[in-house]
Amino acid sequence: MGLEKKSALLEDLIEKCGGCAVVDGGFATQLEIHGAAINDPLWSAVSLIKDPELIKRVHMEYLEAGADVVVTSSYQATIPGFLSRGLSMEESESLLQKSVKLAVEARDRFWDKVSKTSGHSYNRALVAASIGSYGAYLADGSEYSGSYGEDVSLDKLKDFHRRRIQVLVEASPDLLAFETIPNKLEAQACVELLEEENVQIPAWICFTSVDGENAPSGESFQECLETLNKSNNICAVGINCAPPQFMDNLIRKFSKLTQKAIVVYPNSGEVWDGKAKKWLPSQCFGDAEFEMFATKWRDLGAKLIGGCCRTTPSTIKAISRDLKRR
């Protein structure tokens, strides 16, 4: 299936959902709820090594909650990260592919069950392979600053992402999801890689924001979106892991800057301290607030809405309930 037909899968899903599809929620958060120990440089990806069945269980929980798109557990799964743990190249690539396989197996098992039930309100979900930013691999919080240092060039970022993208593409997800991109340079690297590798799977690119106006690097989103808007490989653009209080303004901003579908999946509003490796108290959205704001975000122009860190299946259930009710 070529790029055009793959892109149509997402367009058709959004249409079936009444104009706005639901993305799943915080993966690491739910792993921790189930007792997983993920205080590790690999973060949630450590469960690919230690407990793959738990990963599948979390996917199932989000599907049951109403997610139309499930995102794989590969956000912080990188070949350099696995190699640093003493794994071989073959083992590292196998774990990356496993992240897609687990999500696909959960999706297929869930759909096989509910599709036989009359009157259900579910859609056959799409699987998006998560590709975290270079800063996520560094695990130093730089995905929230955009400061990678002068020695990090366009070519270095492409070299970092290339093999991971190749391996994930070989696993045949429905979508690629580039997440928490903090600057224009890395967004450009991702777009150029998709073209250089002739990737036939559509992708979305999500930035984050620490001020509700710009990318963490300080660059305007107008600058950041220039390259993305010209790419046929990019089916959607948006924001993830930023406070929900920022979404109204950012959706309005993106609506003026792009014709691509807009995807937003904010965190709960808590602030991550990358150096201390902990969440700091802040003004948070609970499930009731997410439910209340989901239709507003849709009406402002978002085509895909979900949750990121510190959101759970109950959050996604609330979002799904709200969007399907109105």
ABEGO torsion letter per residue (X at the ends): XBAAAAAAAAAAAAAAAGGBBBBBBBAAAAAAAAGBBABBAAEAAAAAAABAAAAAAAAAAAAAAGBABBBBAAAABBAAAAAAAGBBAAAAAAAAAAAAAAAAAAAAAAAAAAAABBGBABBBBBBBBBBBBAAAAAGAGAAAAGBAEAABBAAAAAAAAAAAAAAAAAAGBABBBBBGBABAAAAAAAAAAAAAAGBABBBBBBBBBAAGABBAAGBBAAAAAAAAAABAABABBEBBGBBAAAAAAAAAAAAAABABBBBBBBBAGBBBBAAAGBBBBBBBBBAAAAAAAAAAAAAAGBABBBBBBGBBAAAAAAAAAAAAAX
